[in-house]
Amino acid sequence: MLENYKIKEFKLSLINTKLKLEKLSIATQPSREPVQLDQTSVGRLSRVDSMQRQAMNIETERRRVAKINLIKSALTRIKDKKYGLCLSCGESIEKARLQHNPEIPNCLQCALEKA
């Protein structure tokens, strides 16, 4: 089981990462808006390029939201005193694994089995 001071460090890291991702999401919101182009003044390739950029920004936001959800789940586990335990088998998640990715929900063995 993790020491209390380590859990507090992970919690602080998770909260800071979540805040950064939420700020980034707000700042990049206009880049995900529908593409409005005047077809008389913009060429076909420019329209396609704009639509492709918009699609990439939407996918980036989808991944950002998924990471925020993982962080929220990890913060809930901290609150419930279950942080650091694998959601699949209940065993402790390796400390090095948590240091690399604090929101990780599974131990290495269970993660490999799911892959």
N, C-alpha and C positions, 0 to 999 in steps of 0.2 A: 504494500500500500504506500502511497505517496505521503511525504511529510507535509504538514500544514503550510509551511513557508513556501514549498514548491507549488502547492495548489494555488496559493495567493499569487505567485508569480505568473502561473499559467492563466489565471483569471484576469489579471491586469493585461497581459498580452492579448488575450481573446477580446476583451472589451476595446482595447486600442485598435486592433485590427478591424473589428466590427464598425467602429466609428469612422475609420478611414474609408472602408468600403462603402458605407452609407453616404459619406460626403462625395465620394467619387461618382456614385450612382446619380446623385442630384446634379452634380456638375456636368455630367455627360448626357443628361436626359435629352437635350435638344438634338443630339446626334442620332437619336433613335426615332425621331419624329418622321412621319411620312415625307417622302421626297416630293417637293413641289418645284417643278422646273417648267419654264416657258419653252415649249417645244419649237417655237419659231426662232429663238435666239441661242439655244443650246443644242449642240450636236448629239447624235445618237450615242456615241461612245461616252460622252460626258454624263448622259442620263444613266447609262448602264453602270458606269463607275460610281456614280452617286448612290444608286440602288445597292450596289455591292458593298460599299462602305457602310450603308445603313444596316444591311443584313449582318455584317461582321460586328457592328456595335450592338445590335440586338443580342447576338450570341454571347458576346462578352458580358453583357448585363445578365443574361440567363445564368452564366457561370458565377458571376458575382453574387447573385441572389442565392444560388445553391450553397456557396461558401458561407454567406451570412446565416443561412438556415442551419448549417453544420455548427457554426459558432454558437448560435442560440441554443441548440441542443446540448452542446458541451457546457454552456453556462447553467443550463437546467440541471445537468448531472452534477455539477459542482454544488449547486444549491441543495440537491437531494442527497449529497454525500456519496454519490456513485461515480464520481469522476475518476478516471484511470482504470475503470473496470470495463472489460470487453462487453459490448452489448449482445454478442452471440453466445459466448461461453461463460462469461462472468469472471474469468481470470484477469489478473492484472495485465494492463498494457505495458509494454516495455518502456522504461523511462526515456530512453534515447528516441523512441518512436514519437512519444509525446513532445519531446523537446523540438523535434523536427517539424511536427504538425500537431499543435495542441488540440485541435478540434477532432482529431481522428477517433472514430467510435469503436474500432476493433483492434484486437491484438494481431500480430503478424500472421500467425497460423490461420486464424479465421478469415483474414483478408485474402490470404492465398487460396483458401478453399472456395471463397466466393468468386475468385477470378476465373 
